[in-house]
Amino acid sequence: MDNALGEPQTIVLLGGTSDIGRAIVSRLVSPSTQTVVLAGRRPAELTAGELDRPGVKVDAVAFDATEPGTHEALVRQLVADHGDLDVVVLAFGQLVEQDELDADPVRAAELVTVNYTGAVSISLAVAAQFRRQGHGRLVVLSSVAGERVRKANYVYGSSKAGLDGFAQGLGDALAGTGASVLVVRPGFVHSSMTAGMKAAPFATTPGAVADATVKALAHGRRTVWVPGTLRFVFSAFRHLPGPVWRRLPLG
Ligand SMILES: NC(=O)c1ccc[n+]([C@@H]2O[C@H](COP(=O)([O-])OP(=O)(O)OC[C@H]3O[C@@H](n4cnc5c(N)ncnc54)[C@H](OP(=O)(O)O)[C@@H]3O)[C@@H](O)[C@H]2O)c1
């Protein structure tokens, strides 16, 4: 249960190695925090690292987005082990070059399964638990890539568009239950996911995404763009005529 200052006792990171996810959790940990759960495909490799703080237990559990049949049981097990889940950060995702996906439809399907299908499945399991508890905050890492899908990464972008729409709808469905969803829409972030890629304009860092996310949570917001300027940039992009949009040098 959050304390009177809204500080969570139990935090779950889905995508336990995510640079952005770990930066968010690092800033959410407070003296009230008792447990951080890192969930990922290879739990033996999930280490506390920078999240190792006095009085905070860091656990690692197995989680694979491509196995939706395991997601409800995982949430039940987390609750049995740690009690109510105060904040769940959904930070898993895959980004693969569009050329590679054009040549490999099976790989494209896997990416969509992780970024969308798996996110829907685990979010619904978390939301059911939030309803039972009467509280809980789900942070969903969407992307500006879903706001207007670009030809340079349309499989990834479409998976994020689906995820973003789902997360907004889930947030609306949870209104009045005590639970909430925060949709985070970063632009290009320097992280393991983008290592070796040419940075896009307004590129930012996991730390900056984390600062904006924690601030948005504190203010009870439903969406946050990082950096905030991208909200206005993409608002303009969204309404450009197709021929103009297609000619923009956006990669
Ligand atoms: N970096 C950016 O420019 C950017 C911009 C906007 C939005 N985002 C979104 O922000 C989120 C975090 O990105 P990041 O930059 O922190 O990337 P990251 O460091 O590469 O983290 C990605 C995470 O996804 C996990 N993952 C991949 N496939 C999985 C699967 N099948 N099941 C469970 N977990 C899986 C990875 O786990 P493993 O360790 O097992 O691979 C890793 O923990 C992603 O959703 C991403 O799409 C990123």
The ligand as a Gaussian input file, in Angstrom:
#p B3LYP/6-31G(d) Opt

LIG

0 1
 N       14.756000       3.433000     -26.084000
 C       13.889000       4.193000     -26.757000
 O       14.265000       5.025000     -27.633000
 C       12.422000       4.103000     -26.454000
 C       11.587000       5.149000     -26.894000
 C       10.232000       5.067000     -26.634000
 C        9.709000       3.991000     -25.960000
 N       10.532000       2.978000     -25.543000
 C        9.942000       1.834000     -24.865000
 O       10.372000       1.829000     -23.510000
 C       10.427000       0.472000     -23.041000
 C       11.787000       0.226000     -22.405000
 O       12.788000       0.428000     -23.392000
 P       14.357000       0.512000     -23.047000
 O       14.911000       1.614000     -23.861000
 O       14.539000       0.507000     -21.581000
 O       14.847000      -0.846000     -23.695000
 P       15.775000      -2.044000     -23.157000
 O       16.783000      -1.541000     -22.176000
 O       16.236000      -2.736000     -24.392000
 O       14.725000      -2.969000     -22.373000
 C       13.810000      -3.778000     -23.057000
 C       13.303000      -4.804000     -22.078000
 O       12.338000      -5.646000     -22.734000
 C       12.570000      -6.961000     -22.304000
 N       11.995000      -7.976000     -23.188000
 C       12.213000      -8.147000     -24.514000
 N       11.534000      -9.231000     -24.944000
 C       10.856000      -9.724000     -23.870000
 C        9.977000     -10.814000     -23.670000
 N        9.638000     -11.664000     -24.663000
 N        9.467000     -11.017000     -22.429000
 C        9.814000     -10.216000     -21.406000
 N       10.636000      -9.171000     -21.523000
 C       11.155000      -8.921000     -22.749000
 C       14.103000      -7.045000     -22.242000
 O       14.478000      -8.191000     -21.527000
 P       15.794000      -9.061000     -21.892000
 O       16.859000      -8.563000     -20.964000
 O       15.351000     -10.457000     -21.588000
 O       16.105000      -8.843000     -23.349000
 C       14.376000      -5.733000     -21.523000
 O       14.189000      -5.876000     -20.129000
 C       10.126000      -0.429000     -24.259000
 O        8.753000      -0.775000     -24.242000
 C       10.387000       0.502000     -25.437000
 O        9.637000       0.112000     -26.582000
 C       11.891000       3.018000     -25.754000

